[in-house]
Amino acid sequence: MMSQEQNDLITRTGPKDPCGKLMRMYWQPAALVDELQGPRPVRPVKLLGEDLVLFRDEEGRYGLVDRRCPHRGADLAFGRLENGGLRCSFHGWLFDASGKCLETPAEPKDSQLCKGIRQRAYPVVERSGILWAWLGEGEPPAFPEIDCFVAPDSHTFAFKGHINCNWLQALEVGIDPSHASFLHRFFEDEDTSTAYGKQFRGASAGSDLPMTKILREYDRPIINVEHTEYGLRLITLREIDDERTHVRVTNQLFPHGFVIPMSTEMTITQWHVPVDDENCYWYAVFTSYSTPVDKNKMRDQRLELYELPDYKSRKNKTNDYGFDPQEQLTATYTGMGNDINVHDQWAVESMGAIQDRTREHLGQADKAIVQYRRLLRQQIETVTGGGQPMLFLDAGRARSIQGPATMDGIGPTRGWETFWMEVDVKRRRSAPWAAPVPSEIAEKIRHLKAV
């Protein structure tokens, strides 16, 4: 059982919280690039409990500054973009993307006040359709060379969605392989040829078996958890018969991400980013290893559920997530429609704003969650002691973090250990972009074949 103190330690991410200090050792998704399109590229952003304003100046430079003007505290989210920065609408004070005060126009011409003013500001970089912010101190780490950052823009698509609960319970649903057999259960199987852009609706690789059928009929998976340089690897096995086993390989990407297969040709790299302790956004990059991503179709599919400008779900607590008791009897396990994002949202929001882990009872199926929490506590302790956590990378080490490998397919019951790696490597080598083969996977295949 977990104590309240332990629960607070791993959930709260404010500037003074130990987990908040850990989170500030990593680049954080602050917004989608799409959110700063249009005639006025200025957006308020709340990130790790801090109220900020994100903007793009006339030269295309991104700035992320404290939302309150240092003059009298007015809201810079309503500022004017002009003269190389963001100007407060109250008295006209002007700040550039680095937080430097450029003008205090109401002051006398010979005033030196501006020289002593600096607005708190954070670096911002663009990667794979997401604007990333560094809220830590000192030099930020390099980005790992994982697939979603290596693939060309044509083969990636980014999106986000709001969840009204703490980041940790939102993340933990993604490293819980057994829930898919229940929460995402469909009583009827659809035509798998229409599954583009939808998770768990296509056929499993190497077969014509729909994923919906596999999840529904094989609901006691064997879950293996391995520690890696980037976090955890989960290998989930559902034995179909003596000859065939369904193999699903997913990854926890420290601190708050995961990498999972979406289909035979696409993966999802997803982060669960604290807005504050009771809200988070998931940010996802969908990466294709075959044809360019149909971004318009992917966006349109997701905008059926998520409303702009805040990317909040149309199905939520206020309308019982679209729950239909007749549908629950006849079509889906939850009675909440076909979009698994709604299922996940209900599950994690129903736990409360911050899940009370002092009351939970974990079993064998929760082994990845147990391992992740242990890892999280270890890394919090490292940072509290003045050390650098895992995946705090320099440019050289960033090149060594590749992949990670994922797989979702039907393999041999005896020999699945090699099978899933070979499937992943084959997909990478046939990709139209230079998808790197992680060195540990290449070495394991050579070793297993030699044996």
Residue pairs with C-beta under 8 A, 6 or more apart in sequence:
1 358
2 357
2 358
2 360
3 358
4 358
6 357
6 377
7 354
7 355
7 356
7 357
7 358
9 18
9 19
9 377
9 380
10 19
10 168
10 373
10 376
10 377
10 380
11 19
11 166
11 167
11 168
11 277
11 354
11 355
12 19
12 20
12 277
13 19
13 20
13 23
13 48
13 49
13 167
13 274
13 277
14 20
14 48
14 49
14 276
14 277
15 21
15 24
15 48
15 49
15 50
18 380
18 383
18 384
19 376
19 380
20 48
20 49
21 380
21 383
21 384
22 255
22 376
22 379
22 380
22 383
22 389
23 48
23 135
23 255
23 256
23 274
24 48
24 135
24 136
24 137
25 136
25 141
25 383
25 388
25 389
25 392
26 136
26 141
26 255
26 391
26 392
27 125
27 132
27 133
27 134
27 140
27 141
27 143
28 47
28 48
28 132
28 133
28 134
28 135
28 273
29 130
29 131
29 132
29 133
29 160
29 271
29 273
29 281
29 283
30 45
30 47
30 52
30 54
30 64
30 124
30 131
30 132
30 133
31 43
31 45
31 54
31 130
31 131
32 129
32 130
32 131
32 158
32 159
32 160
32 283
33 126
33 129
33 130
33 131
33 158
34 129
34 158
35 43
35 131
35 309
36 42
36 43
36 54
36 55
36 56
36 62
36 131
40 81
41 55
41 56
41 81
42 53
42 54
42 55
42 77
42 79
42 81
42 86
43 53
43 54
43 55
43 77
43 309
44 51
44 52
44 53
44 54
44 67
44 77
45 52
45 53
45 54
45 64
45 133
46 52
46 275
46 276
46 279
47 133
47 135
47 273
47 274
47 275
48 135
48 274
48 276
49 274
49 275
49 276
49 277
50 66
50 135
51 66
51 67
51 68
52 64
52 65
52 66
52 67
52 122
52 133
53 64
53 65
53 66
53 67
53 76
53 77
53 79
53 86
54 62
54 63
54 64
54 124
54 131
54 133
55 62
55 63
55 65
55 79
55 81
55 86
55 97
56 62
56 63
56 81
57 63
57 81
57 84
57 85
57 86
57 96
57 97
58 81
58 82
58 84
59 84
61 96
61 97
62 97
62 124
62 125
62 126
62 131
63 85
63 86
63 95
63 96
63 97
63 98
63 99
63 121
63 124
64 121
64 122
64 123
64 124
64 133
65 76
65 86
65 95
65 97
65 99
65 119
65 120
65 121
65 122
66 76
66 119
66 120
66 121
67 75
67 76
67 77
68 74
68 75
68 76
69 75
69 76
69 88
69 90
69 93
69 119
70 93
70 101
70 117
70 118
70 119
71 88
71 90
71 91
71 93
71 104
71 117
72 90
72 91
74 88
74 89
74 90
76 86
76 88
76 95
78 89
79 86
79 87
79 88
79 89
80 86
80 87
80 89
81 87
82 94
83 94
83 102
83 103
84 94
84 96
84 102
85 94
85 95
85 96
85 97
85 102
86 94
86 95
87 93
87 94
87 95
87 103
88 94
88 95
91 104
91 105
91 106
92 103
92 104
92 105
92 106
93 101
93 103
93 104
93 105
93 117
94 101
94 102
94 103
94 105
95 101
95 102
95 119
95 121
96 102
97 121
97 124
98 121
99 118
99 119
99 120
99 121
100 118
100 119
101 114
101 115
101 117
101 118
101 119
102 114
103 114
104 111
104 113
104 114
104 117
107 113
107 114
122 133
122 134
122 135
123 133
123 134
123 140
124 131
124 132
124 133
124 134
125 131
125 132
126 132
127 143
127 149
128 148
128 149
128 151
128 153
128 156
128 158
128 285
129 153
129 156
129 157
129 158
129 285
130 158
130 283
130 285
134 140
141 391
141 392
141 393
141 394
141 398
142 393
142 394
142 395
142 397
142 398
143 149
143 393
143 398
144 230
144 391
144 393
144 398
144 401
144 402
145 398
145 399
145 401
145 402
145 436
146 230
146 253
146 259
146 269
146 401
146 402
146 403
146 404
147 259
147 267
147 269
147 287
147 402
147 403
147 435
147 436
148 156
148 259
148 267
148 269
148 285
148 287
150 402
150 433
150 434
150 435
150 436
151 287
151 288
151 433
151 435
152 433
154 292
154 293
155 287
155 288
155 289
155 292
155 293
155 432
155 433
156 285
156 286
156 287
156 288
156 293
157 285
157 286
157 293
157 295
157 298
157 299
158 283
158 284
158 285
158 286
159 283
159 284
159 286
159 298
159 299
159 302
159 306
159 311
160 281
160 282
160 283
160 284
160 311
161 281
161 282
161 302
161 305
161 306
161 311
161 312
161 313
161 341
161 345
162 275
162 279
162 280
162 281
162 306
162 310
162 311
162 312
162 313
163 170
163 272
163 279
163 280
163 281
163 282
163 345
163 348
163 349
164 278
164 279
164 316
164 317
164 349
164 353
165 278
165 279
165 280
165 348
165 349
165 351
165 352
165 353
165 354
165 355
166 274
166 277
166 278
166 280
166 353
166 354
166 355
167 256
167 272
167 273
167 274
167 280
168 272
168 355
169 348
169 351
169 354
169 355
170 272
170 280
170 282
170 344
170 348
171 256
171 257
171 258
171 272
171 372
172 348
172 369
172 372
173 179
173 344
173 347
173 348
174 250
174 252
174 258
174 260
174 270
174 272
175 232
175 234
175 250
175 252
175 258
175 368
175 369
175 372
176 365
176 366
176 368
176 369
177 221
177 223
177 234
177 236
177 248
177 250
177 365
177 368
178 219
178 220
178 221
178 223
178 236
178 365
179 347
180 200
180 215
181 215
181 216
181 218
181 219
181 221
182 219
182 333
183 333
183 334
183 340
183 343
183 344
183 347
184 200
184 215
184 333
184 340
184 343
185 212
185 215
185 216
185 332
185 333
186 212
186 216
186 331
186 332
186 333
186 338
187 216
187 330
187 331
187 332
187 333
188 212
188 331
189 210
189 212
189 213
190 201
190 210
190 212
192 201
192 202
192 203
192 208
192 210
194 201
195 201
195 202
195 203
195 263
196 263
196 294
196 297
197 294
197 297
197 298
197 301
198 301
199 262
199 263
199 268
199 340
200 211
200 212
200 215
200 340
201 210
201 211
201 212
202 210
202 211
202 263
202 264
203 209
203 210
203 211
203 264
204 210
204 211
204 214
204 246
204 408
204 409
204 410
205 264
205 407
205 408
205 409
205 410
205 423
206 409
206 410
206 411
206 423
207 244
207 409
207 410
209 240
209 246
209 410
211 408
214 238
214 240
214 246
218 238
218 239
218 240
218 246
221 236
221 237
221 238
221 365
222 236
222 237
222 238
222 239
223 234
223 235
223 236
223 237
223 364
223 365
223 367
223 368
224 234
224 235
224 236
224 237
225 232
225 233
225 234
225 367
225 368
225 371
226 232
226 233
226 234
226 235
227 233
227 371
227 375
228 251
228 404
228 440
229 390
229 391
229 400
229 401
230 251
230 253
230 254
230 390
230 391
230 401
230 404
231 251
231 252
231 253
231 254
231 257
231 372
231 375
231 390
231 391
232 251
232 252
232 368
232 371
232 372
232 375
233 249
233 250
233 251
233 252
233 404
233 405
234 248
234 249
234 250
234 251
234 252
234 368
235 247
235 248
235 249
235 420
236 247
236 248
236 249
236 250
237 245
237 246
237 247
237 416
238 245
238 246
238 248
239 245
239 246
239 413
240 246
240 410
240 413
241 413
242 413
243 412
243 413
244 410
244 411
244 412
244 413
245 410
245 411
245 412
245 413
245 416
246 409
246 410
246 411
247 407
247 408
247 409
247 410
247 411
247 416
247 419
247 420
248 261
248 407
248 408
249 261
249 405
249 406
249 407
249 408
249 420
249 424
250 258
250 259
250 260
250 261
250 406
251 258
251 259
251 260
251 404
251 405
251 406
252 258
252 368
252 372
253 259
253 269
253 271
253 391
253 404
254 375
254 379
254 389
254 390
254 391
255 376
255 379
255 389
255 391
256 271
256 272
256 273
256 274
257 269
257 270
257 271
257 272
258 269
258 270
259 267
259 268
259 269
259 270
259 403
259 404
259 406
260 267
260 268
260 270
260 406
261 267
261 268
261 406
261 407
261 408
262 268
262 286
263 408
264 408
264 409
264 427
265 288
265 289
265 290
265 291
265 427
266 286
266 287
266 288
266 289
266 293
267 286
267 287
267 289
267 406
268 284
268 285
268 286
268 287
269 284
269 285
269 287
270 282
270 283
270 284
270 285
271 282
271 283
271 284
272 280
272 281
272 282
273 280
273 281
273 282
273 283
274 280
275 281
277 353
277 354
278 353
278 354
281 311
286 293
286 298
289 427
289 428
289 430
289 431
289 435
290 430
290 431
290 432
304 339
305 313
305 314
305 315
305 339
305 341
305 342
306 312
306 313
306 314
307 313
307 314
313 341
313 342
313 345
315 321
315 322
315 336
315 337
315 339
315 342
315 345
316 345
316 349
317 349
321 334
321 336
321 342
321 345
321 346
322 336
322 337
322 342
323 334
323 335
323 336
324 335
324 336
324 337
325 335
326 335
327 335
327 336
327 337
328 334
328 335
329 335
332 338
334 342
334 343
334 346
336 342
336 343
336 346
348 355
362 369
362 370
379 389
379 390
382 388
382 389
383 389
391 401
393 401
400 439
402 436
402 437
402 438
402 439
403 424
403 436
403 437
403 438
403 441
404 438
405 420
405 421
405 424
405 438
405 441
406 424
407 420
407 421
407 423
407 424
409 419
409 420
409 423
411 419
411 420
411 423
412 419
417 448
418 445
418 448
418 449
421 441
421 444
421 445
421 448
422 445
424 441
425 437
425 441
425 442
425 445
427 435
428 435
428 436
428 437
429 435
429 437
